[in-house]
């Protein structure tokens, strides 16, 4: 079971509160987690990554175990504590403006 935290606006869109628990098949990768998230919450398709290219949206970041994983390839394995459900996979909406 993978634990995923979403920013407030995506939790509202998905109609959920708090963390989301997902069943993700091995190997647990960025892409596998996002595929499972979008399968469970289809209204999130296109909000986290581009529907055509699969690339991360500009103002979305991914964190796990205190590390910024935003620029890691989609097929890279997530850290073991995340894969084991001990630590959450965090999706964060970046701030912009000035």
C-alpha positions as a LaTeX table, in Angstrom:
\begin{tabular}{lrrr}
\hline
Residue & $x$ (\AA) & $y$ (\AA) & $z$ (\AA) \\
\hline
Unk1 & 0.00 & 0.00 & 0.00 \\
Unk2 & 1.49 & 3.33 & $-1.09$ \\
Unk3 & 0.56 & 6.48 & 0.81 \\
Unk4 & 0.15 & 9.61 & $-1.34$ \\
Unk5 & $-0.42$ & 13.15 & $-0.12$ \\
Unk6 & $-1.97$ & 15.64 & $-2.50$ \\
Unk7 & $-2.11$ & 19.43 & $-2.40$ \\
Unk8 & $-5.39$ & 20.91 & $-1.19$ \\
Unk9 & $-6.72$ & 21.83 & $-4.64$ \\
Unk10 & $-6.20$ & 18.27 & $-5.96$ \\
Unk11 & $-7.76$ & 16.72 & $-2.82$ \\
Unk12 & $-10.79$ & 18.94 & $-3.40$ \\
Unk13 & $-10.98$ & 17.95 & $-7.07$ \\
Unk14 & $-10.69$ & 14.25 & $-6.17$ \\
Unk15 & $-13.22$ & 14.59 & $-3.36$ \\
Unk16 & $-10.90$ & 13.15 & $-0.74$ \\
Unk17 & $-9.31$ & 14.30 & 2.49 \\
Unk18 & $-5.94$ & 13.43 & 3.95 \\
Unk19 & $-3.68$ & 10.81 & 2.45 \\
Unk20 & $-4.71$ & 8.49 & $-0.34$ \\
Unk21 & $-3.76$ & 4.80 & $-0.05$ \\
Unk22 & $-3.07$ & 3.01 & $-3.34$ \\
Unk23 & $-2.25$ & $-0.55$ & $-4.31$ \\
Unk24 & 0.69 & $-0.37$ & $-6.70$ \\
Unk25 & 2.26 & $-3.43$ & $-8.31$ \\
Unk26 & 6.01 & $-3.97$ & $-8.15$ \\
Unk27 & 8.21 & $-2.26$ & $-9.14$ \\
Unk28 & 6.94 & 0.86 & $-7.40$ \\
Unk29 & 7.91 & 3.71 & $-9.72$ \\
Unk30 & 6.82 & 7.32 & $-10.18$ \\
Unk31 & 4.83 & 6.32 & $-13.25$ \\
Unk32 & 3.16 & 3.35 & $-11.54$ \\
Unk33 & 2.02 & 5.52 & $-8.62$ \\
Unk34 & 0.64 & 8.21 & $-10.94$ \\
Unk35 & $-1.07$ & 5.56 & $-13.10$ \\
Unk36 & $-2.75$ & 4.09 & $-10.01$ \\
Unk37 & $-3.72$ & 7.54 & $-8.73$ \\
Unk38 & $-5.29$ & 8.55 & $-12.05$ \\
Unk39 & $-7.07$ & 5.19 & $-12.37$ \\
Unk40 & $-8.68$ & 5.63 & $-8.96$ \\
Unk41 & $-9.37$ & 9.35 & $-9.41$ \\
Unk42 & $-9.89$ & 9.90 & $-13.17$ \\
Unk43 & $-10.73$ & 13.57 & $-12.57$ \\
Unk44 & $-7.01$ & 14.09 & $-11.79$ \\
Unk45 & $-5.92$ & 13.10 & $-15.32$ \\
Unk46 & $-4.12$ & 16.04 & $-16.88$ \\
Unk47 & $-3.68$ & 17.92 & $-13.60$ \\
Unk48 & $-0.44$ & 16.31 & $-12.40$ \\
Unk49 & 1.10 & 15.37 & $-15.73$ \\
Unk50 & 0.36 & 16.13 & $-19.35$ \\
Unk51 & $-2.10$ & 13.59 & $-20.79$ \\
Unk52 & $-0.23$ & 13.29 & $-24.09$ \\
Unk53 & 3.44 & 13.36 & $-23.12$ \\
Unk54 & 3.13 & 12.10 & $-19.54$ \\
Unk55 & 5.52 & 14.83 & $-18.40$ \\
Unk56 & 5.09 & 16.49 & $-15.01$ \\
Unk57 & 3.16 & 19.77 & $-15.06$ \\
Unk58 & 5.37 & 22.82 & $-14.46$ \\
Unk59 & 3.96 & 23.72 & $-11.04$ \\
Unk60 & 3.83 & 20.19 & $-9.62$ \\
Unk61 & 6.69 & 18.67 & $-7.59$ \\
Unk62 & 7.24 & 15.17 & $-6.19$ \\
Unk63 & 8.94 & 14.46 & $-2.85$ \\
Unk64 & 9.74 & 11.31 & $-0.90$ \\
Unk65 & 11.94 & 10.72 & 2.14 \\
Unk66 & 13.00 & 14.37 & 2.22 \\
Unk67 & 14.22 & 14.29 & $-1.40$ \\
Unk68 & 12.95 & 16.22 & $-4.41$ \\
Unk69 & 12.20 & 13.55 & $-7.01$ \\
Unk70 & 10.56 & 15.88 & $-9.51$ \\
Unk71 & 13.18 & 15.40 & $-12.22$ \\
Unk72 & 13.57 & 11.62 & $-11.84$ \\
Unk73 & 12.49 & 9.45 & $-14.81$ \\
Unk74 & 8.97 & 7.97 & $-14.67$ \\
Unk75 & 10.38 & 4.44 & $-14.55$ \\
Unk76 & 12.76 & 5.07 & $-11.64$ \\
Unk77 & 12.03 & 3.12 & $-8.47$ \\
Unk78 & 10.80 & 5.02 & $-5.43$ \\
Unk79 & 12.73 & 4.76 & $-2.14$ \\
Unk80 & 12.05 & 1.58 & $-0.15$ \\
Unk81 & 10.28 & 3.39 & 2.76 \\
Unk82 & 7.75 & 4.75 & 0.24 \\
Unk83 & 7.32 & 1.38 & $-1.50$ \\
Unk84 & 6.77 & $-0.24$ & 1.92 \\
Unk85 & 4.18 & 2.38 & 2.95 \\
Unk86 & 6.29 & 3.71 & 5.83 \\
Unk87 & 6.76 & 7.14 & 4.21 \\
Unk88 & 4.34 & 9.03 & 1.95 \\
Unk89 & 4.88 & 10.02 & $-1.66$ \\
Unk90 & 4.16 & 13.74 & $-1.65$ \\
Unk91 & 2.73 & 15.64 & $-4.59$ \\
Unk92 & 3.14 & 19.35 & $-4.00$ \\
Unk93 & 1.77 & 22.32 & $-5.89$ \\
Unk94 & 4.61 & 24.82 & $-6.31$ \\
Unk95 & 4.08 & 28.49 & $-5.54$ \\
Unk96 & 4.74 & 31.24 & $-8.10$ \\
Unk97 & 4.35 & 34.97 & $-8.25$ \\
Unk98 & 5.91 & 37.87 & $-6.58$ \\
\hline
\end{tabular}
